[in-house]
């Protein structure tokens, strides 16, 4: 597998080694190997049913692989219990496809929810400061008192990102962040992903089926095909791949 790595390998934030996963007897992952560099944005693409979102859930510990190992900043997460995973989730946050906001909570309460779960002694003033700061980062200042039902799809995803940023993660996982959005909102979300990395230096893994979005945000692209990583490299190098399966996918001629 071509990793696109240089001789002086940078620090690795997330690493998957031989990850396997089956559902109802069907193999989804057949030995996934992947290394995500500290501070980069890696986009994970592939055809429908390839288990891209499942990989994110395995990284954050919401699912466990059947075999293989997953490391986050050198710590193997695949064998950790729920209490130990809480510590991992202090530095890994996930922005779910639909936002996964609590409908009964305001925007402010949603954004601060994870932080309050970890620090029950936080003052109201400190909570308000964090909420305002993170909402400003996602271009949604002044929306603290709104409820999810009052938000558009794009706004919900921005609030979900603000909630993820509130815990000050070192790794951000995005599950289909532009699905179901109009073209103008897609561009806004893409710009937000790029800006977030530049501002806070977070390592990002973006699962997407949208190749234009992948090109807009990515440092490197990983192609998941038939349960394995088929190729990993920059957009430019991936486009020059001699492998017809890779070229067909990038050019939209096949869903591998």
PABA-504725 format. One line per field, with one value per residue: x, y, z of N, C-alpha, C in turn; residue in one letter. Coordinates in pm, whole numbers, plus 50000, padded with zeros to 5 digits. Layout:
<sites>
nc1 <- (X, ...) .
nc2 <- (Y, ...) .
nc3 <- (Z, ...) .
cac1 <- (X, ...) .
cac2 <- (Y, ...) .
cac3 <- (Z, ...) .
cc1 <- (X, ...) .
cc2 <- (Y, ...) .
cc3 <- (Z, ...) .
residuo <- (A, ...) .
</sites>
This chain:
<sites>
nc1 <- (50084, 50057, 50159, 50217, 50401, 50686, 51048, 51120, 50911, 50622, 50473, 50231, 49889, 49657, 49624, 49550, 49561, 49535, 49251, 48945, 48602, 48275, 47931, 47648, 47760, 47871, 48163, 48294, 48518, 48838, 49092, 49205, 49448, 49588, 49736, 49720, 49838, 49969, 49794, 49702, 49446, 49268, 49085, 48839, 48728, 48504, 48304, 47944, 47843, 48092, 48185, 48285, 48193, 48171, 48436, 48508, 48349, 48468, 48719, 48661, 48556, 48289, 48210, 48349, 48620, 48632, 48876, 49223, 49401, 49366, 49509, 49529, 49709, 49920, 49803, 49638, 49310, 49126, 49100, 49011, 48809, 48482, 48508, 48777, 48771, 48643, 48842, 48990, 48805, 48815, 48996, 48926, 48679, 48355, 48173, 47861, 47669, 47400, 47415, 47315, 47204, 47057, 46719, 46561, 46718, 46867, 47066, 47292, 47298, 47336, 47593, 47759, 47726, 47890, 48118, 48021, 47950, 48193, 48293, 48140, 48145, 48174, 48129, 47844, 47913, 48162, 48083, 47915, 48102, 48262, 48071, 47995, 48240, 48293, 48068, 48106, 48331, 48221, 48067, 47816, 47725, 47525, 47313, 47248, 47009, 46834, 46649, 46711, 46507, 46458, 46661, 46842, 46956, 47231, 47301, 47260, 47467, 47683, 47649, 47685, 47956, 48060, 47998, 48164, 48414, 48417, 48519, 48781, 48935, 49199, 49177, 48947, 48656, 48470, 48159, 48029, 47991, 47870, 47644, 47322, 47301, 47261, 47440, 47571, 47582, 47733, 47985, 48037, 48055, 48275, 48476, 48476, 48572, 48836, 48925, 48899, 49095, 49323, 49310, 49312, 49480, 49400, 49386, 49219, 48971, 48782, 48494, 48345, 48127, 48138, 48326, 48416, 48405, 48590, 48824, 48842, 48899, 49105, 49426, 49547, 49415, 49229, 49140, 48891, 48825, 48657, 48695, 48952, 49226, 49285, 49446, 49651, 49717, 49820, 49581, 49665, 49863, 49715, 49545, 49719, 49757, 49842, 49670, 49377, 49138, 49154, 49173, 48929, 48749, 48812, 48753, 48486, 48373, 48323, 48209, 48385) .
nc2 <- (49880, 50218, 50473, 50736, 50854, 51028, 50996, 51097, 51036, 51192, 51258, 51016, 51031, 50871, 50525, 50236, 49888, 49605, 49586, 49423, 49360, 49230, 49200, 49026, 48798, 48899, 49020, 49332, 49492, 49387, 49373, 49639, 49881, 50177, 50497, 50800, 51121, 51347, 51646, 51662, 51668, 51401, 51248, 51000, 50790, 50598, 50334, 50287, 50113, 50025, 50055, 50291, 50483, 50314, 50266, 50512, 50503, 50289, 50392, 50584, 50425, 50346, 50126, 49797, 49643, 49318, 49202, 49299, 49614, 49939, 50251, 50550, 50829, 50664, 50502, 50202, 50149, 49951, 49752, 49865, 49932, 50073, 50281, 50352, 50435, 50675, 50852, 50854, 50974, 51231, 51354, 51294, 51372, 51349, 51443, 51384, 51243, 51342, 51544, 51493, 51631, 51720, 51737, 51855, 52037, 52364, 52545, 52644, 52473, 52227, 52265, 52290, 52055, 51813, 51911, 51990, 51741, 51644, 51828, 51915, 52126, 52360, 52705, 52913, 53139, 53071, 52859, 52995, 53156, 52971, 52858, 53083, 53143, 52913, 52902, 53132, 53058, 52884, 53044, 53115, 53308, 53433, 53255, 53109, 53063, 52927, 52636, 52300, 52239, 52480, 52528, 52513, 52241, 52272, 52453, 52298, 52114, 52281, 52362, 52113, 52080, 52290, 52193, 51967, 52094, 52221, 52056, 52072, 51895, 51675, 51522, 51516, 51371, 51346, 51259, 51221, 51514, 51694, 51587, 51599, 51875, 52202, 52336, 52585, 52579, 52351, 52438, 52623, 52462, 52304, 52502, 52569, 52336, 52335, 52579, 52531, 52336, 52489, 52688, 52561, 52346, 52080, 51725, 51573, 51345, 51280, 51141, 51095, 51100, 51274, 51386, 51637, 51783, 51634, 51692, 51964, 51986, 51814, 51690, 51447, 51164, 50872, 50565, 50340, 50013, 49717, 49621, 49690, 49930, 50080, 50276, 50550, 50886, 51218, 51436, 51504, 51310, 51074, 51106, 51051, 50785, 50459, 50252, 50123, 50095, 50286, 50524, 50520, 50549, 50805, 50958, 50925, 50712, 50469, 50290, 50142) .
nc3 <- (50000, 49915, 50115, 50100, 50263, 50393, 50424, 50671, 50889, 51014, 51342, 51447, 51480, 51481, 51440, 51255, 51258, 51077, 51099, 51139, 51064, 51091, 50996, 51068, 50952, 50721, 50583, 50643, 50697, 50607, 50708, 50769, 50730, 50839, 50875, 51037, 51022, 51268, 51306, 51043, 50782, 50689, 50440, 50412, 50174, 49965, 49818, 49869, 50163, 50241, 50495, 50606, 50795, 51010, 51076, 51193, 51425, 51549, 51606, 51801, 51989, 52002, 51869, 51854, 51685, 51524, 51504, 51511, 51571, 51718, 51755, 51940, 51957, 52039, 52227, 52274, 52185, 52142, 52329, 52558, 52846, 52919, 53106, 53079, 52817, 52836, 52905, 52667, 52499, 52581, 52427, 52170, 51944, 51790, 51505, 51423, 51149, 51126, 51305, 51565, 51784, 52101, 52115, 52310, 52436, 52446, 52201, 52337, 52562, 52437, 52323, 52548, 52677, 52682, 52811, 53061, 53161, 53236, 53411, 53669, 53840, 53707, 53653, 53574, 53432, 53320, 53158, 52979, 52854, 52716, 52542, 52388, 52266, 52110, 51943, 51799, 51656, 51471, 51318, 51429, 51623, 51893, 51888, 52105, 52255, 52091, 51974, 51848, 51658, 51542, 51372, 51059, 50845, 50790, 50992, 51219, 51191, 51225, 51489, 51607, 51550, 51701, 51955, 51959, 51946, 52189, 52388, 52339, 52158, 52043, 51822, 51558, 51433, 51146, 51027, 50725, 50672, 50492, 50383, 50237, 50222, 50073, 49783, 49847, 50126, 50161, 50068, 50267, 50497, 50426, 50416, 50682, 50804, 50710, 50817, 51089, 51136, 51078, 51274, 51530, 51504, 51494, 51444, 51178, 51062, 50790, 50680, 50374, 50086, 49890, 49642, 49560, 49796, 49941, 49801, 49856, 50130, 50206, 50316, 50271, 50097, 50156, 50017, 50062, 49984, 49916, 50175, 50250, 50269, 49976, 49860, 49968, 49967, 49860, 49699, 49440, 49383, 49410, 49193, 48989, 48998, 48880, 48909, 48786, 48932, 49129, 48979, 48838, 49045, 49151, 48931, 48918, 48785, 48881, 49169, 49307) .
cac1 <- (50000, 50131, 50114, 50247, 50483, 50823, 51144, 51107, 50769, 50573, 50403, 50107, 49783, 49567, 49675, 49472, 49641, 49465, 49116, 48843, 48468, 48169, 47793, 47563, 47838, 47928, 48287, 48298, 48661, 48914, 49231, 49229, 49570, 49584, 49806, 49679, 49945, 49934, 49766, 49654, 49309, 49262, 48949, 48820, 48624, 48481, 48166, 47844, 47852, 48231, 48214, 48364, 48146, 48201, 48574, 48508, 48292, 48567, 48827, 48616, 48517, 48146, 48206, 48477, 48648, 48641, 49019, 49307, 49432, 49351, 49584, 49510, 49828, 50000, 49727, 49548, 49175, 49038, 49082, 48978, 48673, 48408, 48565, 48902, 48739, 48606, 48966, 49022, 48708, 48849, 49079, 48871, 48538, 48294, 48060, 47780, 47611, 47281, 47438, 47288, 47177, 46946, 46610, 46501, 46815, 46899, 47199, 47391, 47302, 47397, 47736, 47834, 47684, 48003, 48208, 47957, 47955, 48325, 48322, 48011, 48164, 48191, 48037, 47760, 47988, 48262, 48011, 47869, 48219, 48300, 47967, 48006, 48364, 48282, 47968, 48170, 48422, 48145, 47985, 47680, 47711, 47392, 47209, 47248, 46877, 46752, 46639, 46744, 46396, 46461, 46784, 46851, 47048, 47368, 47320, 47272, 47601, 47777, 47634, 47750, 48100, 48089, 47995, 48286, 48528, 48411, 48604, 48917, 48991, 49318, 49134, 48807, 48604, 48351, 48087, 47948, 47951, 47798, 47532, 47190, 47307, 47265, 47579, 47630, 47611, 47845, 48107, 48057, 48102, 48412, 48564, 48481, 48661, 48972, 48958, 48913, 49229, 49423, 49303, 49342, 49580, 49343, 49391, 49082, 48938, 48654, 48429, 48257, 48107, 48142, 48465, 48450, 48434, 48715, 48933, 48847, 48944, 49198, 49571, 49564, 49291, 49240, 49032, 48852, 48763, 48651, 48739, 49091, 49267, 49343, 49549, 49655, 49813, 49762, 49486, 49739, 49927, 49609, 49498, 49817, 49772, 49828, 49569, 49250, 49031, 49168, 49142, 48787, 48675, 48838, 48686, 48343, 48328, 48295, 48204, 48473) .
cac2 <- (50000, 50343, 50559, 50876, 50902, 51063, 50922, 51149, 51018, 51277, 51188, 50953, 51055, 50756, 50415, 50113, 49775, 49479, 49592, 49341, 49374, 49163, 49216, 48915, 48708, 48966, 49092, 49472, 49525, 49264, 49400, 49780, 49941, 50320, 50585, 50939, 51203, 51454, 51777, 51659, 51629, 51285, 51212, 50857, 50776, 50462, 50308, 50262, 49985, 49986, 50062, 50411, 50538, 50215, 50290, 50624, 50456, 50201, 50477, 50651, 50322, 50318, 49987, 49728, 49554, 49176, 49172, 49413, 49710, 50082, 50333, 50695, 50886, 50558, 50422, 50109, 50171, 49839, 49662, 49945, 49928, 50199, 50385, 50397, 50505, 50813, 50931, 50871, 51067, 51367, 51412, 51257, 51410, 51307, 51518, 51280, 51280, 51426, 51640, 51423, 51726, 51687, 51825, 51924, 52132, 52478, 52541, 52661, 52352, 52124, 52291, 52274, 51929, 51724, 51974, 51983, 51603, 51620, 51927, 51955, 52247, 52474, 52814, 52954, 53238, 53000, 52785, 53092, 53201, 52864, 52848, 53198, 53130, 52805, 52940, 53232, 52986, 52818, 53148, 53113, 53384, 53482, 53153, 53026, 53030, 52853, 52490, 52234, 52246, 52612, 52537, 52441, 52127, 52323, 52513, 52187, 52057, 52377, 52350, 51987, 52104, 52372, 52102, 51887, 52181, 52266, 51972, 52096, 51765, 51667, 51452, 51538, 51276, 51398, 51156, 51278, 51647, 51776, 51513, 51658, 52020, 52269, 52364, 52698, 52536, 52257, 52518, 52684, 52358, 52270, 52610, 52561, 52225, 52382, 52684, 52470, 52276, 52596, 52765, 52486, 52242, 51950, 51617, 51548, 51237, 51316, 51042, 51163, 51042, 51390, 51401, 51779, 51819, 51570, 51768, 52096, 51988, 51708, 51686, 51319, 51091, 50726, 50498, 50212, 49931, 49573, 49590, 49729, 50058, 50055, 50376, 50669, 50984, 51348, 51434, 51508, 51181, 50976, 51125, 50995, 50641, 50370, 50151, 50165, 50102, 50416, 50629, 50516, 50605, 50948, 51021, 50902, 50613, 50343, 50304, 50036) .
cac3 <- (50000, 49910, 50224, 50075, 50373, 50362, 50505, 50806, 50919, 51124, 51449, 51406, 51578, 51483, 51357, 51250, 51214, 51052, 51157, 51073, 51120, 51017, 51042, 51023, 50869, 50605, 50613, 50600, 50699, 50588, 50742, 50736, 50783, 50808, 50969, 51021, 51078, 51360, 51250, 50904, 50752, 50600, 50401, 50388, 50072, 49918, 49777, 49973, 50230, 50265, 50639, 50638, 50922, 51113, 51119, 51287, 51551, 51612, 51657, 51923, 52085, 52003, 51822, 51865, 51571, 51558, 51512, 51478, 51676, 51687, 51849, 51938, 52023, 52098, 52324, 52206, 52236, 52111, 52444, 52675, 52898, 52901, 53193, 53018, 52693, 52871, 52897, 52525, 52439, 52619, 52322, 52039, 51934, 51664, 51452, 51359, 51020, 51142, 51412, 51691, 51891, 52190, 52074, 52426, 52490, 52361, 52138, 52443, 52644, 52355, 52306, 52673, 52741, 52710, 52906, 53193, 53207, 53291, 53514, 53728, 53921, 53618, 53679, 53462, 53355, 53242, 53054, 52880, 52779, 52624, 52439, 52298, 52190, 52010, 51843, 51713, 51567, 51364, 51256, 51481, 51747, 51926, 51870, 52226, 52307, 51995, 51987, 51721, 51563, 51480, 51293, 50932, 50851, 50800, 51125, 51315, 51180, 51283, 51635, 51644, 51549, 51819, 52071, 51955, 51977, 52328, 52473, 52293, 52119, 51959, 51701, 51523, 51336, 51079, 50953, 50617, 50721, 50394, 50327, 50244, 50227, 49944, 49743, 49919, 50262, 50150, 50062, 50399, 50589, 50385, 50461, 50828, 50837, 50684, 50912, 51222, 51144, 51079, 51399, 51652, 51477, 51524, 51346, 51134, 50970, 50731, 50595, 50279, 49952, 49801, 49601, 49558, 49935, 49978, 49741, 49918, 50269, 50242, 50296, 50205, 50075, 50169, 49945, 50121, 49881, 49943, 50310, 50275, 50215, 49843, 49834, 50053, 49918, 49832, 49588, 49314, 49360, 49389, 49056, 48896, 49026, 48764, 48938, 48724, 49032, 49194, 48881, 48809, 49158, 49157, 48816, 48929, 48687, 48950, 49315, 49355) .
cc1 <- (50087, 50078, 50137, 50335, 50623, 50916, 51139, 50960, 50727, 50505, 50269, 50003, 49693, 49625, 49583, 49560, 49554, 49324, 49018, 48708, 48366, 48034, 47709, 47634, 47901, 48050, 48281, 48443, 48741, 49062, 49269, 49354, 49571, 49658, 49769, 49779, 49891, 49911, 49715, 49503, 49315, 49117, 48944, 48701, 48613, 48336, 48074, 47863, 47992, 48271, 48299, 48323, 48173, 48343, 48583, 48457, 48387, 48681, 48787, 48562, 48369, 48117, 48344, 48499, 48652, 48787, 49095, 49323, 49411, 49421, 49549, 49620, 49903, 49927, 49628, 49408, 49085, 49013, 49045, 48833, 48609, 48466, 48694, 48877, 48696, 48727, 49006, 48932, 48726, 48935, 49034, 48722, 48485, 48177, 47977, 47707, 47490, 47296, 47420, 47273, 47061, 46833, 46554, 46594, 46836, 47035, 47307, 47408, 47363, 47548, 47814, 47811, 47804, 48099, 48151, 47959, 48088, 48360, 48192, 48023, 48182, 48086, 47957, 47835, 48092, 48197, 47967, 47986, 48259, 48200, 47980, 48129, 48350, 48177, 48023, 48262, 48349, 48045, 47839, 47666, 47566, 47280, 47189, 47110, 46787, 46750, 46668, 46633, 46393, 46580, 46771, 46949, 47192, 47398, 47336, 47412, 47706, 47769, 47702, 47902, 48140, 48091, 48121, 48407, 48532, 48498, 48751, 48989, 49120, 49286, 48985, 48767, 48474, 48285, 47992, 47900, 47871, 47677, 47400, 47187, 47310, 47408, 47645, 47668, 47725, 47977, 48139, 48111, 48245, 48511, 48582, 48574, 48807, 49014, 48978, 49050, 49336, 49427, 49352, 49438, 49531, 49368, 49248, 49075, 48797, 48604, 48331, 48241, 48120, 48288, 48508, 48483, 48566, 48834, 48952, 48913, 49068, 49346, 49609, 49428, 49318, 49117, 49009, 48775, 48771, 48718, 48881, 49117, 49343, 49458, 49537, 49758, 49745, 49666, 49560, 49801, 49825, 49559, 49592, 49838, 49756, 49720, 49434, 49136, 49033, 49125, 48993, 48706, 48689, 48762, 48536, 48288, 48291, 48283, 48285, 48395) .
cc2 <- (50124, 50438, 50704, 50936, 50934, 50982, 50968, 51151, 51110, 51193, 51134, 50972, 50933, 50648, 50294, 50003, 49651, 49474, 49512, 49360, 49306, 49196, 49106, 48826, 48771, 49048, 49234, 49520, 49395, 49283, 49542, 49829, 50088, 50398, 50729, 51027, 51313, 51584, 51778, 51638, 51517, 51257, 51065, 50842, 50630, 50444, 50285, 50123, 49937, 49997, 50182, 50468, 50443, 50234, 50405, 50580, 50363, 50284, 50541, 50553, 50296, 50178, 49927, 49641, 49409, 49133, 49298, 49509, 49852, 50160, 50480, 50756, 50780, 50468, 50332, 50117, 50048, 49748, 49738, 49924, 50066, 50311, 50440, 50473, 50649, 50904, 50956, 50975, 51210, 51434, 51372, 51291, 51374, 51398, 51421, 51335, 51373, 51533, 51579, 51520, 51676, 51787, 51908, 52028, 52247, 52457, 52551, 52533, 52235, 52142, 52257, 52137, 51841, 51780, 51964, 51841, 51573, 51715, 51984, 52086, 52372, 52582, 52848, 53052, 53172, 52921, 52879, 53141, 53098, 52854, 52962, 53188, 53027, 52837, 53046, 53163, 52922, 52914, 53144, 53190, 53428, 53382, 53067, 52978, 52954, 52704, 52427, 52243, 52379, 52630, 52463, 52325, 52171, 52383, 52405, 52128, 52152, 52376, 52222, 52003, 52190, 52286, 52016, 51971, 52223, 52183, 51985, 51966, 51779, 51601, 51478, 51440, 51333, 51287, 51223, 51420, 51730, 51706, 51589, 51810, 52079, 52310, 52478, 52659, 52435, 52332, 52580, 52582, 52317, 52375, 52606, 52449, 52268, 52485, 52630, 52408, 52384, 52669, 52686, 52369, 52101, 51852, 51582, 51427, 51263, 51202, 51115, 51081, 51150, 51420, 51547, 51828, 51759, 51650, 51903, 52096, 51903, 51746, 51557, 51250, 50942, 50662, 50360, 50132, 49784, 49537, 49626, 49868, 50033, 50151, 50489, 50763, 51119, 51336, 51426, 51372, 51070, 50983, 51070, 50845, 50558, 50264, 50197, 50176, 50237, 50527, 50633, 50577, 50756, 51021, 50995, 50798, 50481, 50373, 50194, 49934) .
cc3 <- (50000, 50015, 50199, 50181, 50327, 50450, 50650, 50844, 51034, 51231, 51397, 51516, 51595, 51391, 51369, 51192, 51200, 51106, 51072, 51143, 51030, 51080, 50980, 50922, 50746, 50646, 50556, 50593, 50697, 50618, 50703, 50808, 50742, 50917, 50936, 51095, 51168, 51284, 51107, 50899, 50650, 50569, 50365, 50294, 50030, 49883, 49894, 50032, 50259, 50413, 50679, 50774, 51038, 51165, 51218, 51424, 51624, 51673, 51790, 52026, 52097, 51948, 51843, 51741, 51618, 51574, 51474, 51595, 51626, 51797, 51829, 52023, 52104, 52195, 52250, 52267, 52222, 52230, 52571, 52717, 52886, 52987, 53135, 52888, 52718, 52861, 52752, 52462, 52486, 52513, 52181, 52040, 51796, 51629, 51369, 51236, 51035, 51248, 51549, 51808, 51977, 52163, 52189, 52487, 52393, 52295, 52245, 52525, 52567, 52347, 52433, 52737, 52779, 52812, 53047, 53249, 53276, 53405, 53569, 53806, 53837, 53647, 53553, 53372, 53266, 53128, 52942, 52794, 52676, 52509, 52338, 52208, 52079, 51904, 51748, 51613, 51449, 51299, 51300, 51612, 51768, 51912, 51995, 52269, 52213, 52026, 51850, 51616, 51488, 51387, 51160, 50948, 50865, 50935, 51231, 51312, 51238, 51436, 51683, 51645, 51668, 51945, 52076, 51995, 52123, 52421, 52438, 52256, 52041, 51825, 51681, 51413, 51278, 50999, 50854, 50652, 50621, 50334, 50345, 50246, 50086, 49912, 49819, 50061, 50264, 50148, 50197, 50499, 50554, 50434, 50612, 50874, 50821, 50789, 51053, 51239, 51156, 51212, 51520, 51630, 51501, 51409, 51308, 51042, 50921, 50643, 50504, 50152, 49846, 49764, 49593, 49699, 49980, 49925, 49811, 50056, 50296, 50227, 50225, 50197, 50086, 50104, 50005, 50017, 49918, 50075, 50344, 50222, 50085, 49814, 49934, 49996, 49904, 49714, 49454, 49283, 49337, 49244, 48952, 48915, 48899, 48784, 48881, 48825, 49101, 49099, 48851, 48923, 49163, 49046, 48814, 48835, 48752, 49097, 49383, 49437) .
residuo <- (X, X, X, X, X, X, X, X, X, X, X, X, X, X, X, X, X, X, X, X, X, X, X, X, X, X, X, X, X, X, X, X, X, X, X, X, X, X, X, X, X, X, X, X, X, X, X, X, X, X, X, X, X, X, X, X, X, X, X, X, X, X, X, X, X, X, X, X, X, X, X, X, X, X, X, X, X, X, X, X, X, X, X, X, X, X, X, X, X, X, X, X, X, X, X, X, X, X, X, X, X, X, X, X, X, X, X, X, X, X, X, X, X, X, X, X, X, X, X, X, X, X, X, X, X, X, X, X, X, X, X, X, X, X, X, X, X, X, X, X, X, X, X, X, X, X, X, X, X, X, X, X, X, X, X, X, X, X, X, X, X, X, X, X, X, X, X, X, X, X, X, X, X, X, X, X, X, X, X, X, X, X, X, X, X, X, X, X, X, X, X, X, X, X, X, X, X, X, X, X, X, X, X, X, X, X, X, X, X, X, X, X, X, X, X, X, X, X, X, X, X, X, X, X, X, X, X, X, X, X, X, X, X, X, X, X, X, X, X, X, X, X, X, X, X, X, X, X, X, X, X, X, X, X, X, X) .
</sites>
